[in-house]
Amino acid sequence: MAKSSCAAPTPPDAYQRLAVRVQKIINSTNAQKTKAALIFRLPQEPEEEWARLLEEIAENDNVTLAYRDDGGVQIFWVVPKEE
């Protein structure tokens, strides 16, 4: 029989919540069709975590970030063709 842990699971931190929210936007049907997503930092999300997430997204190959005047960030990506 499996042991159950009495400890409650650790709730996600601010960065994890932010990453999950942005991941849902990127994985949406419309974003996947257009290979683009528009994201904004919410007021309750720390600026440091936002900058960290954008930096990590930008490190991916075939991804471009466009910073907009309204504070939004447009993410574009290209799926390379398999040879």
MDTraj code that builds the backbone (N, CA, C; nanometers):
import mdtraj as md
import numpy as np

residues = "MET ALA LYS SER SER CYS ALA ALA PRO THR PRO PRO ASP ALA TYR GLN ARG LEU ALA VAL ARG VAL GLN LYS ILE ILE ASN SER THR ASN ALA GLN LYS THR LYS ALA ALA LEU ILE PHE ARG LEU PRO GLN GLU PRO GLU GLU GLU TRP ALA ARG LEU LEU GLU GLU ILE ALA GLU ASN ASP ASN VAL THR LEU ALA TYR ARG ASP ASP GLY GLY VAL GLN ILE PHE TRP VAL VAL PRO LYS GLU GLU".split()
xyz = np.array([
    [0.0840, -0.1164, 0.0000],
    [0.0000, 0.0000, 0.0000],
    [0.0896, 0.1242, 0.0000],
    [0.0536, 0.2255, -0.0779],
    [0.1336, 0.3470, -0.0885],
    [0.1162, 0.4326, 0.0359],
    [0.2268, 0.4947, 0.0756],
    [0.2208, 0.5856, 0.1896],
    [0.1674, 0.7199, 0.1425],
    [0.0816, 0.7795, 0.2220],
    [0.0352, 0.9126, 0.1876],
    [0.1109, 1.0126, 0.2728],
    [0.1423, 1.1229, 0.2140],
    [0.2171, 1.2252, 0.2845],
    [0.1204, 1.3169, 0.3585],
    [0.1544, 1.3519, 0.4784],
    [0.0711, 1.4418, 0.5583],
    [0.0962, 1.5870, 0.5214],
    [0.2089, 1.6143, 0.4577],
    [0.2426, 1.7513, 0.4231],
    [0.1573, 1.7988, 0.3059],
    [0.1068, 1.9185, 0.3185],
    [0.0288, 1.9762, 0.2087],
    [0.1241, 2.0140, 0.0964],
    [0.0786, 2.0014, -0.0286],
    [0.1669, 2.0395, -0.1392],
    [0.1987, 2.1889, -0.1321],
    [0.3203, 2.2225, -0.1735],
    [0.3613, 2.3622, -0.1732],
    [0.2859, 2.4367, -0.2820],
    [0.2204, 2.5460, -0.2471],
    [0.1489, 2.6206, -0.3514],
    [0.2489, 2.6814, -0.4493],
    [0.2085, 2.6999, -0.5743],
    [0.3009, 2.7557, -0.6732],
    [0.3419, 2.8984, -0.6348],
    [0.4676, 2.9326, -0.6628],
    [0.5127, 3.0683, -0.6338],
    [0.4698, 3.1618, -0.7468],
    [0.5014, 3.2902, -0.7328],
    [0.4578, 3.3912, -0.8300],
    [0.5072, 3.3589, -0.9705],
    [0.6316, 3.3133, -0.9808],
    [0.6867, 3.2811, -1.1124],
    [0.6125, 3.1637, -1.1759],
    [0.5851, 3.0609, -1.0984],
    [0.5145, 2.9436, -1.1512],
    [0.3737, 2.9807, -1.1973],
    [0.3045, 3.0640, -1.1203],
    [0.1695, 3.1075, -1.1604],
    [0.1755, 3.1872, -1.2902],
    [0.2733, 3.2753, -1.3006],
    [0.2918, 3.3547, -1.4217],
    [0.3220, 3.2645, -1.5408],
    [0.4119, 3.1703, -1.5230],
    [0.4505, 3.0798, -1.6317],
    [0.3318, 2.9969, -1.6793],
    [0.2498, 2.9482, -1.5874],
    [0.1322, 2.8683, -1.6255],
    [0.0335, 2.9552, -1.7030],
    [0.0133, 3.0787, -1.6576],
    [-0.0808, 3.1686, -1.7262],
    [-0.0353, 3.1958, -1.8697],
    [0.0931, 3.2265, -1.8866],
    [0.1458, 3.2556, -2.0204],
    [0.1462, 3.1300, -2.1070],
    [0.1757, 3.0163, -2.0475],
    [0.1749, 2.8903, -2.1220],
    [0.0355, 2.8622, -2.1791],
    [-0.0688, 2.8900, -2.1017],
    [-0.2057, 2.8691, -2.1499],
    [-0.2353, 2.9585, -2.2696],
    [-0.1862, 3.0827, -2.2649],
    [-0.2075, 3.1745, -2.3775],
    [-0.1361, 3.1224, -2.5016],
    [-0.0102, 3.0825, -2.4857],
    [0.0687, 3.0335, -2.5992],
    [0.0100, 2.9042, -2.6562],
    [-0.0435, 2.8193, -2.5710],
    [-0.0976, 2.6912, -2.6155],
    [-0.2417, 2.6997, -2.6645],
    [-0.3019, 2.8184, -2.6602],
    [-0.4405, 2.8314, -2.7066],
    [-0.4490, 2.7976, -2.8554],
    [-0.5644, 2.7553, -2.8974],
    [-0.5859, 2.7155, -3.0367],
    [-0.5517, 2.8291, -3.1324],
    [-0.5988, 2.9483, -3.1013],
    [-0.5752, 3.0621, -3.1904],
    [-0.4261, 3.0943, -3.2004],
    [-0.3565, 3.0945, -3.0878],
    [-0.2124, 3.1235, -3.0898],
    [-0.1377, 3.0171, -3.1691],
    [-0.1765, 2.8925, -3.1544],
    [-0.1093, 2.7852, -3.2274],
    [-0.1334, 2.7967, -3.3777],
    [-0.2528, 2.8407, -3.4172],
    [-0.2825, 2.8588, -3.5604],
    [-0.1985, 2.9708, -3.6200],
    [-0.1913, 3.0837, -3.5476],
    [-0.1221, 3.2014, -3.5998],
    [0.0264, 3.2040, -3.5673],
    [0.0702, 3.1135, -3.4784],
    [0.2092, 3.1080, -3.4322],
    [0.2498, 3.2429, -3.3725],
    [0.1565, 3.2983, -3.2937],
    [0.1806, 3.4265, -3.2279],
    [0.0893, 3.4372, -3.1060],
    [0.1374, 3.5102, -3.0063],
    [0.0575, 3.5333, -2.8860],
    [0.0923, 3.6710, -2.8303],
    [-0.0075, 3.7370, -2.7748],
    [0.0118, 3.8671, -2.7120],
    [-0.0058, 3.8494, -2.5624],
    [0.0967, 3.8888, -2.4859],
    [0.0893, 3.8738, -2.3412],
    [0.1138, 4.0085, -2.2726],
    [0.0552, 4.0227, -2.1551],
    [0.0717, 4.1412, -2.0724],
    [0.1019, 4.0971, -1.9302],
    [0.1804, 4.1764, -1.8599],
    [0.2041, 4.1513, -1.7177],
    [0.0854, 4.2056, -1.6402],
    [0.0317, 4.1244, -1.5499],
    [-0.0778, 4.1689, -1.4648],
    [-0.0208, 4.2519, -1.3499],
    [-0.0987, 4.3464, -1.2973],
    [-0.0471, 4.4344, -1.1916],
    [0.0084, 4.3605, -1.0696],
    [-0.0490, 4.2469, -1.0346],
    [-0.0027, 4.1737, -0.9161],
    [0.1196, 4.0860, -0.9428],
    [0.1651, 4.0789, -1.0669],
    [0.2808, 3.9958, -1.1004],
    [0.4098, 4.0781, -1.0876],
    [0.5063, 4.0273, -1.0115],
    [0.6316, 4.1027, -0.9905],
    [0.7067, 4.1272, -1.1224],
    [0.7596, 4.2483, -1.1365],
    [0.8325, 4.2845, -1.2584],
    [0.9553, 4.1961, -1.2794],
    [1.0203, 4.1553, -1.1691],
    [1.1400, 4.0719, -1.1819],
    [1.1048, 3.9356, -1.2427],
    [0.9920, 3.8805, -1.1990],
    [0.9487, 3.7497, -1.2504],
    [0.9085, 3.7617, -1.3974],
    [0.8440, 3.8718, -1.4320],
    [0.8041, 3.8981, -1.5703],
    [0.9282, 3.9053, -1.6596],
    [1.0277, 3.9803, -1.6164],
    [1.1511, 3.9936, -1.6945],
    [1.2206, 3.8579, -1.7084],
    [1.2214, 3.7808, -1.6018],
    [1.2830, 3.6461, -1.6053],
    [1.2119, 3.5571, -1.7069],
    [1.0799, 3.5597, -1.7062],
    [1.0033, 3.4756, -1.7992],
    [1.0300, 3.5168, -1.9440],
    [1.0295, 3.6470, -1.9712],
    [1.0545, 3.6940, -2.1076],
    [1.1949, 3.6555, -2.1536],
    [1.2910, 3.6632, -2.0632],
    [1.4281, 3.6244, -2.0959],
    [1.4347, 3.4764, -2.1324],
    [1.3649, 3.3942, -2.0559],
    [1.3655, 3.2503, -2.0831],
    [1.2934, 3.2180, -2.2141],
    [1.1863, 3.2894, -2.2436],
    [1.1158, 3.2680, -2.3709],
    [1.2075, 3.3066, -2.4867],
    [1.2750, 3.4199, -2.4734],
    [1.3609, 3.4709, -2.5812],
    [1.4788, 3.3797, -2.6105],
    [1.5200, 3.2976, -2.5134],
    [1.6330, 3.2066, -2.5333],
    [1.6010, 3.0932, -2.6305],
    [1.4735, 3.0696, -2.6565],
    [1.4339, 2.9598, -2.7452],
    [1.4632, 2.9935, -2.8906],
    [1.5094, 2.8932, -2.9643],
    [1.5326, 2.9106, -3.1072],
    [1.3998, 2.9360, -3.1768],
    [1.4043, 3.0134, -3.2840],
    [1.2880, 3.0390, -3.3695],
    [1.1771, 3.1163, -3.2993],
    [1.2112, 3.1893, -3.1919],
    [1.1129, 3.2711, -3.1198],
    [1.1583, 3.4164, -3.1246],
    [1.0628, 3.5063, -3.1520],
    [1.0896, 3.6490, -3.1551],
    [0.9942, 3.7194, -3.0599],
    [1.0463, 3.8124, -2.9820],
    [0.9635, 3.8939, -2.8943],
    [0.9597, 4.0359, -2.9495],
    [0.8408, 4.0935, -2.9547],
    [0.8246, 4.2328, -2.9968],
    [0.7584, 4.3079, -2.8825],
    [0.8312, 4.4059, -2.8277],
    [0.7808, 4.4843, -2.7148],
    [0.6957, 4.5991, -2.7682],
    [0.5732, 4.6068, -2.7213],
    [0.4792, 4.7081, -2.7694],
    [0.4765, 4.8294, -2.6769],
    [0.4335, 4.9422, -2.7312],
    [0.4255, 5.0659, -2.6531],
    [0.3241, 5.0570, -2.5393],
    [0.2237, 4.9696, -2.5529],
    [0.1202, 4.9579, -2.4498],
    [0.1599, 4.8633, -2.3364],
    [0.2846, 4.8149, -2.3390],
    [0.3330, 4.7263, -2.2336],
    [0.3201, 4.5791, -2.2666],
    [0.2496, 4.5482, -2.3723],
    [0.2344, 4.4090, -2.4137],
    [0.3594, 4.3576, -2.4834],
    [0.3674, 4.2269, -2.4893],
    [0.4778, 4.1629, -2.5611],
    [0.4170, 4.0631, -2.6579],
    [0.4463, 4.0827, -2.7847],
    [0.3986, 3.9919, -2.8888],
    [0.5057, 3.8859, -2.9083],
    [0.4637, 3.7611, -2.8989],
    [0.5558, 3.6492, -2.9185],
    [0.5231, 3.5850, -3.0532],
    [0.6239, 3.5682, -3.1362],
    [0.6089, 3.5013, -3.2655],
    [0.7028, 3.3819, -3.2673],
    [0.6622, 3.2753, -3.3302],
    [0.7521, 3.1608, -3.3425],
    [0.7330, 3.0920, -3.4760],
    [0.8367, 3.0232, -3.5162],
    [0.8386, 2.9486, -3.6405],
    [0.8671, 2.8027, -3.6038],
    [0.7911, 2.7135, -3.6612],
    [0.8162, 2.5704, -3.6405],
    [0.9021, 2.5246, -3.7571],
    [1.0264, 2.4840, -3.7303],
    [1.1127, 2.4411, -3.8399],
    [1.0586, 2.3164, -3.9090],
    [1.0759, 2.3127, -4.0399],
    [1.0320, 2.1950, -4.1161],
    [1.1288, 2.0819, -4.0910],
    [1.0723, 1.9634, -4.0738],
    [1.1564, 1.8461, -4.0550],
    [1.2071, 1.7996, -4.1900],
    [1.3331, 1.7593, -4.1926],
    [1.3924, 1.7147, -4.3195],
    [1.3731, 1.5666, -4.3386],
])
top = md.Topology()
chain = top.add_chain()
for i, resn in enumerate(residues, 1):
    res = top.add_residue(resn, chain, resSeq=i)
    for name in ("N", "CA", "C"):
        top.add_atom(name, md.element.get_by_symbol(name[0]), res)
traj = md.Trajectory(xyz[None], top)
